[in-house]
């Protein structure tokens, strides 16, 4: 990456300067507002610690959920401020607004090494506006928080595929640098996307074929094998004439899947058995079935044990592995074995065959932690599901591209 990085900024000196940082704190919360997976907060710490230890006055921007441009206490960053305070070992104040009076007053009152977290940037409709003028107005307000000697550090990889105010427009108004996380993510994914060692195996799961169509088409000619599980596999199975009963199905994508199988059938690897469930419920009755053996009215919520074995055989010889999307409804323990088994096969390939393995963020990263798997067993766990997919697809990431300007 040819952009300036946080190391360049630190060499220039940050002591006493206001540094505006875009982090990704879009973490999952339970019904009580408790953070259930702090992976993204942990990933932000190296950049934030480097700045505070160097005496910067740090102002952090982030979003949580989809409040749709309105102030909604349900999506307040208060739980993040508390977690960040604990992990940084210092008090992190949460501004009462995004770019208003309270944010400016608190920013002006910062001393060297302090950290201020702005309230959810998506409480302001201008953050995601398609109107350049509105985003520009909001960007001016945010940039003003950094005062005359300020700088911007982009460290929220999970949002760099969006040309939003706090990601893109602010970077045009201040000296801009890539944080440690963004720098690492781009260099790691660049290796997987543009210089993979073969055999290169891609594992895709998740619910919809339409969400992954671009990456499937892009990687079908680059990867040696494309393993497909999760909800999206049922549309591929339906394209082969298999009755998937009540399983998740995108009927409008069946013809597309038929074409993909015609063109790349030698590379695409599909399940050979399934775990059928009477209904979508964590305690549902289940049984292992052949592909055409789902009982009438039932659905499949996971791949079966033979599928795990077949996928593991493909993965065992891989030298580069990219995984995005669970193999089943891993949130239900009864239907987590497929995801757990494939994840373990990736770990085994990494440790036994020296494979370079990347977990592509989103639910895949969440499943690693939820299922208690060894995070160190993978070469890299990305913090950005959508961003990592678009990078592999060959798309330009606006939040990274703007740093080149």
C-alpha positions as CSV (number, residue, x, y, z in Angstrom):
1,X,0.0,0.0,0.0
2,X,1.5,3.3,-1.1
3,X,-0.6,5.5,1.2
4,X,0.8,7.3,4.3
5,X,0.4,5.2,7.4
6,X,0.1,5.9,11.1
7,X,3.8,5.3,11.4
8,X,4.4,8.3,9.1
9,X,2.1,10.3,11.3
10,X,3.9,9.3,14.5
11,X,7.2,10.3,13.0
12,X,5.8,13.7,12.1
13,X,4.7,14.0,15.8
14,X,1.2,13.9,17.3
15,X,1.8,15.3,20.8
16,X,-0.8,17.8,21.7
17,X,-2.5,17.5,18.3
18,X,-6.2,16.5,17.8
19,X,-6.3,13.2,15.8
20,X,-9.6,12.1,14.3
21,X,-9.8,8.3,14.1
22,X,-12.5,6.4,12.2
23,X,-12.8,3.0,14.0
24,X,-15.3,0.2,13.4
25,X,-17.2,-0.4,16.6
26,X,-20.3,-2.0,15.0
27,X,-20.4,-4.8,17.6
28,X,-23.2,-7.2,18.3
29,X,-25.3,-6.5,21.4
30,X,-27.7,-8.8,23.3
31,X,-31.2,-7.7,24.4
32,X,-29.7,-6.1,27.5
33,X,-27.3,-4.0,25.5
34,X,-24.3,-6.0,26.5
35,X,-21.5,-6.5,23.8
36,X,-21.4,-10.2,22.9
37,X,-18.3,-10.1,20.6
38,X,-15.7,-7.4,21.3
39,X,-13.4,-8.5,18.4
40,X,-13.7,-5.2,16.5
41,X,-12.9,-3.2,19.7
42,X,-9.8,-5.3,20.4
43,X,-8.7,-4.8,16.8
44,X,-8.8,-1.0,17.2
45,X,-6.5,-1.0,20.3
46,X,-3.0,-0.9,18.6
47,X,-3.8,2.3,16.7
48,X,-5.5,4.0,19.6
49,X,-2.8,3.0,22.1
50,X,0.0,4.2,19.7
51,X,-1.7,7.6,19.5
52,X,-2.4,8.1,23.1
53,X,1.0,7.0,24.2
54,X,2.5,9.5,21.8
55,X,0.5,12.3,23.4
56,X,-2.3,12.8,20.9
57,X,-5.7,14.1,21.7
58,X,-7.8,11.3,20.2
59,X,-11.3,11.8,18.9
60,X,-12.9,8.5,17.7
61,X,-15.8,8.3,15.2
62,X,-17.8,5.1,14.8
63,X,-21.3,3.7,14.1
64,X,-23.4,1.0,15.6
65,X,-26.3,-0.7,13.8
66,X,-28.7,1.0,11.5
67,X,-30.4,3.9,13.3
68,X,-31.4,5.4,9.9
69,X,-30.3,8.9,10.5
70,X,-32.2,9.3,13.8
71,X,-31.1,9.5,17.4
72,X,-32.0,6.1,18.9
73,X,-30.8,5.2,22.4
74,X,-30.8,1.5,21.4
75,X,-27.8,2.2,19.1
76,X,-25.9,4.5,21.5
77,X,-22.2,3.9,21.7
78,X,-22.3,4.0,25.5
79,X,-21.5,0.2,25.9
80,X,-18.5,0.7,23.5
81,X,-17.2,3.7,25.5
82,X,-17.3,1.6,28.7
83,X,-15.6,-1.4,27.0
84,X,-13.0,0.9,25.5
85,X,-12.3,2.5,28.8
86,X,-11.6,-0.9,30.3
87,X,-9.5,-2.1,27.5
88,X,-7.4,1.0,27.2
89,X,-7.0,1.4,30.9
90,X,-8.2,5.0,30.9
91,X,-11.5,6.8,30.9
92,X,-13.1,7.3,27.5
93,X,-15.8,10.0,27.5
94,X,-18.8,9.7,25.2
95,X,-19.9,12.9,23.6
96,X,-23.6,13.7,23.9
97,X,-23.9,14.3,20.2
98,X,-22.0,13.6,17.0
99,X,-20.7,17.0,15.8
100,X,-22.6,19.4,17.9
101,X,-22.0,21.7,20.9
102,X,-21.1,18.9,23.4
103,X,-18.7,17.2,21.0
104,X,-16.9,20.5,20.3
105,X,-16.7,21.4,24.0
106,X,-15.3,18.0,24.9
107,X,-12.8,18.1,22.0
108,X,-11.6,21.5,23.1
109,X,-11.1,20.2,26.6
110,X,-8.9,17.2,25.7
111,X,-5.4,17.0,27.1
112,X,-2.5,14.9,25.8
113,X,-3.3,11.2,25.8
114,X,-7.1,11.6,26.2
115,X,-9.7,9.8,24.2
116,X,-13.1,11.1,23.3
117,X,-15.7,8.9,21.5
118,X,-18.3,10.7,19.5
119,X,-21.9,9.4,19.6
120,X,-23.0,7.1,16.7
121,X,-22.2,9.0,13.4
122,X,-25.3,7.3,11.8
123,X,-27.5,9.3,14.2
124,X,-26.9,12.1,11.6
125,X,-28.6,11.4,8.3
126,X,-25.8,13.2,6.4
127,X,-23.4,10.3,7.3
128,X,-24.9,8.0,4.7
129,X,-26.5,10.7,2.4
130,X,-26.1,10.4,-1.4
131,X,-26.0,14.2,-1.6
132,X,-22.4,15.3,-1.8
133,X,-23.2,18.7,-0.4
134,X,-24.8,17.3,2.7
135,X,-22.0,14.9,3.3
136,X,-19.5,17.7,2.8
137,X,-21.3,19.9,5.3
138,X,-21.2,17.1,7.9
139,X,-17.5,16.4,7.0
140,X,-16.6,20.1,7.7
141,X,-18.2,19.9,11.1
142,X,-16.3,16.7,12.0
143,X,-13.0,18.0,10.6
144,X,-13.4,21.1,12.7
145,X,-13.2,19.0,15.8
146,X,-9.6,18.3,14.9
147,X,-8.7,22.0,15.0
148,X,-6.0,23.6,12.9
149,X,-3.2,21.0,13.5
150,X,-5.4,17.9,13.2
151,X,-5.1,14.7,11.1
152,X,-7.3,11.8,10.2
153,X,-6.6,8.1,10.7
154,X,-8.7,5.6,8.9
155,X,-8.8,2.4,11.0
156,X,-12.3,1.0,10.4
157,X,-11.8,-1.6,7.8
158,X,-15.3,-2.9,8.1
159,X,-16.6,0.4,6.5
160,X,-14.0,1.3,3.9
161,X,-16.1,-0.1,1.1
162,X,-18.6,2.7,1.8
163,X,-18.1,6.3,0.6
164,X,-19.6,7.8,3.8
165,X,-18.8,11.0,5.5
166,X,-16.7,9.8,8.4
167,X,-14.9,7.3,6.1
168,X,-14.4,9.2,2.8
169,X,-15.3,12.9,3.0
170,X,-13.4,13.7,6.2
171,X,-10.3,12.1,4.6
172,X,-10.4,14.8,1.9
173,X,-10.3,17.6,4.5
174,X,-7.4,16.6,6.7
175,X,-4.0,15.0,6.3
176,X,-5.1,11.3,6.0
177,X,-3.3,8.2,7.1
178,X,-4.1,4.5,7.3
179,X,-4.2,3.0,10.8
180,X,-2.6,-0.3,11.8
181,X,-5.7,-2.3,11.2
182,X,-6.6,-0.9,7.8
183,X,-2.9,-1.2,6.7
184,X,-2.8,-4.9,7.9
185,X,-6.1,-5.8,6.4
186,X,-5.3,-4.4,2.9
187,X,-1.8,-6.1,2.8
188,X,-3.2,-9.5,4.0
189,X,-6.1,-9.5,1.6
190,X,-3.9,-8.3,-1.3
191,X,-1.9,-11.4,-0.8
192,X,-5.0,-13.6,-1.0
193,X,-6.6,-11.7,-3.9
194,X,-3.6,-11.0,-6.1
195,X,-0.8,-13.4,-5.2
196,X,-2.3,-16.6,-3.7
197,X,-0.2,-19.7,-3.4
198,X,-1.9,-22.6,-5.0
199,X,-3.9,-24.7,-4.4
200,X,-6.2,-21.8,-3.5
201,X,-9.5,-22.8,-1.9
202,X,-12.4,-20.4,-1.2
203,X,-15.1,-21.4,1.3
204,X,-18.3,-19.5,1.0
205,X,-21.4,-19.7,3.2
206,X,-24.1,-17.4,4.5
207,X,-27.7,-17.1,3.4
208,X,-27.9,-15.6,-0.1
209,X,-26.3,-16.4,-3.4
210,X,-27.1,-12.8,-4.6
211,X,-24.9,-11.4,-1.8
212,X,-21.9,-13.4,-2.9
213,X,-22.6,-13.6,-6.7
214,X,-19.9,-11.1,-7.6
215,X,-17.2,-12.8,-5.5
216,X,-18.2,-16.2,-6.8
217,X,-17.9,-15.0,-10.4
218,X,-14.6,-13.3,-9.7
219,X,-13.0,-16.2,-7.8
220,X,-14.4,-19.1,-10.0
221,X,-11.5,-18.5,-12.4
222,X,-8.8,-17.6,-9.7
223,X,-9.5,-20.3,-7.1
224,X,-8.7,-24.0,-7.6
225,X,-11.8,-25.0,-5.6
226,X,-14.9,-23.1,-4.5
227,X,-16.6,-24.8,-1.5
228,X,-20.2,-23.7,-1.0
229,X,-22.2,-24.3,2.1
230,X,-24.7,-22.3,4.3
231,X,-28.0,-21.1,3.2
232,X,-26.7,-20.3,-0.3
233,X,-26.0,-24.0,-1.1
234,X,-29.7,-24.8,-1.3
235,X,-30.1,-22.7,-4.4
236,X,-27.2,-24.5,-6.0
237,X,-28.7,-27.8,-5.0
238,X,-32.1,-26.8,-6.4
239,X,-30.3,-25.9,-9.7
240,X,-29.2,-29.5,-9.8
241,X,-32.8,-30.6,-9.5
242,X,-32.8,-31.5,-5.8
243,X,-35.9,-30.8,-3.8
244,X,-34.7,-28.8,-0.8
245,X,-38.2,-28.6,0.7
246,X,-38.5,-25.6,3.0
247,X,-34.8,-24.8,3.1
248,X,-33.7,-21.2,2.4
249,X,-34.0,-20.7,-1.4
250,X,-33.6,-17.9,-3.8
251,X,-35.7,-19.1,-6.7
252,X,-34.8,-16.1,-8.8
253,X,-31.1,-17.2,-8.6
254,X,-31.6,-20.8,-9.7
255,X,-30.8,-20.1,-13.4
256,X,-27.7,-18.2,-12.4
257,X,-26.6,-21.1,-10.3
258,X,-27.2,-23.5,-13.2
259,X,-25.0,-21.3,-15.4
260,X,-22.2,-21.2,-12.7
261,X,-22.3,-25.0,-12.4
262,X,-22.2,-25.4,-16.2
263,X,-19.2,-23.0,-16.5
264,X,-17.3,-23.9,-13.3
265,X,-18.7,-27.2,-12.2
266,X,-15.2,-28.8,-11.9
267,X,-14.3,-26.2,-9.3
268,X,-17.5,-25.8,-7.3
269,X,-17.8,-28.2,-4.4
270,X,-21.3,-28.7,-2.9
271,X,-22.5,-30.6,0.2
272,X,-23.1,-34.4,-0.1
273,X,-25.4,-34.7,2.9
274,X,-27.4,-32.3,5.1
275,X,-28.8,-31.9,8.6
276,X,-32.6,-31.6,8.3
277,X,-34.7,-29.9,10.9
278,X,-38.4,-30.0,11.5
279,X,-38.5,-26.3,11.9
280,X,-36.3,-23.2,12.4
281,X,-35.7,-23.6,16.1
282,X,-32.7,-24.2,18.3
283,X,-34.4,-27.2,19.8
284,X,-35.9,-28.6,16.6
285,X,-35.9,-32.3,15.9
286,X,-33.1,-33.1,13.5
287,X,-31.8,-35.9,11.4
288,X,-28.9,-36.4,9.0
289,X,-30.1,-37.0,5.4
290,X,-28.9,-37.5,1.9
291,X,-29.3,-34.5,-0.4
292,X,-32.8,-35.7,-1.7
293,X,-33.9,-37.0,1.7
294,X,-35.2,-33.9,3.5
295,X,-38.6,-34.9,4.8
296,X,-41.6,-33.1,3.3
297,X,-42.2,-29.8,5.1
298,X,-38.8,-29.9,6.8
299,X,-35.7,-27.7,6.1
300,X,-32.0,-28.1,6.2
301,X,-30.1,-25.9,8.8
302,X,-26.6,-27.3,8.3
303,X,-24.3,-29.4,6.2
304,X,-23.9,-33.0,7.2
305,X,-20.9,-35.0,8.5
306,X,-20.0,-36.5,5.1
307,X,-19.9,-33.0,3.7
308,X,-17.5,-31.9,6.4
309,X,-15.3,-34.8,5.6
310,X,-15.3,-34.0,1.8
311,X,-14.7,-30.3,2.4
312,X,-11.8,-31.2,4.8
313,X,-10.2,-33.4,2.2
314,X,-10.2,-30.4,-0.3
315,X,-8.9,-28.1,2.4
316,X,-6.1,-30.4,3.6
317,X,-3.9,-29.8,0.5
318,X,-4.7,-26.0,0.2
319,X,-1.9,-23.4,0.4
320,X,-4.2,-20.4,0.4
321,X,-7.7,-20.4,2.0
322,X,-10.3,-17.6,2.2
323,X,-13.4,-18.3,4.2
324,X,-16.5,-16.1,4.4
325,X,-19.8,-17.3,5.7
326,X,-20.9,-20.1,8.1
327,X,-22.0,-23.5,6.9
328,X,-25.2,-23.5,8.9
329,X,-27.2,-21.8,11.7
330,X,-24.2,-21.9,14.0
331,X,-26.0,-19.7,16.5
332,X,-28.1,-22.9,17.3
333,X,-25.7,-25.4,19.0
334,X,-27.6,-28.3,17.4
335,X,-26.8,-26.9,13.9
336,X,-23.2,-25.7,14.5
337,X,-21.3,-28.9,13.7
338,X,-20.8,-28.0,10.0
339,X,-19.3,-24.6,10.7
340,X,-17.2,-26.0,13.5
341,X,-15.9,-28.9,11.4
342,X,-15.0,-26.8,8.4
343,X,-13.4,-24.1,10.6
344,X,-11.3,-26.9,12.3
345,X,-10.3,-28.2,8.9
346,X,-9.0,-24.8,7.9
347,X,-7.1,-24.6,11.2
348,X,-5.6,-28.0,10.5
349,X,-4.6,-27.0,7.0
350,X,-3.0,-23.9,8.4
351,X,-1.0,-25.7,11.0
352,X,-0.2,-28.9,9.2
353,X,0.2,-27.8,5.6
354,X,1.4,-24.2,6.1
355,X,-1.7,-22.8,4.4
356,X,-2.2,-19.0,4.5
357,X,-5.8,-18.8,5.9
358,X,-8.0,-15.7,6.0
359,X,-11.4,-15.6,7.8
360,X,-13.4,-12.9,6.0
361,X,-15.1,-11.1,8.9
362,X,-18.8,-10.9,9.6
363,X,-20.5,-14.1,10.8
364,X,-17.4,-16.2,10.0
365,X,-15.3,-14.2,12.5
366,X,-18.2,-14.3,15.0
367,X,-18.6,-18.0,14.6
368,X,-14.9,-18.6,15.4
369,X,-15.3,-16.8,18.8
370,X,-18.8,-18.2,19.5
371,X,-17.8,-21.8,18.9
372,X,-14.6,-21.3,21.1
373,X,-12.2,-22.1,18.3
374,X,-8.6,-21.1,18.5
375,X,-8.3,-17.6,16.8
376,X,-4.5,-18.1,16.5
377,X,-5.2,-21.2,14.4
378,X,-5.9,-18.9,11.4
379,X,-3.4,-16.7,9.7
380,X,-5.7,-13.7,9.8
381,X,-9.3,-12.9,10.9
382,X,-10.6,-9.9,9.1
383,X,-12.9,-7.3,10.8
384,X,-14.8,-6.5,7.6
385,X,-17.1,-9.0,5.9
386,X,-18.4,-6.9,3.1
387,X,-15.2,-5.0,2.7
388,X,-13.1,-8.2,2.4
389,X,-15.5,-9.7,-0.1
390,X,-15.5,-6.5,-2.3
391,X,-11.7,-6.4,-2.1
392,X,-11.4,-10.0,-3.3
393,X,-14.0,-9.2,-6.0
394,X,-11.6,-6.6,-7.3
395,X,-13.7,-3.6,-6.5
396,X,-12.2,-0.3,-5.4
397,X,-12.7,0.5,-1.7
398,X,-13.5,4.2,-1.5
399,X,-12.2,4.5,2.1
400,X,-8.9,3.2,1.0
401,X,-8.7,4.8,-2.4
402,X,-9.2,8.3,-0.8
403,X,-6.1,7.8,1.2
404,X,-4.1,7.8,-2.0
405,X,-5.3,11.2,-2.9
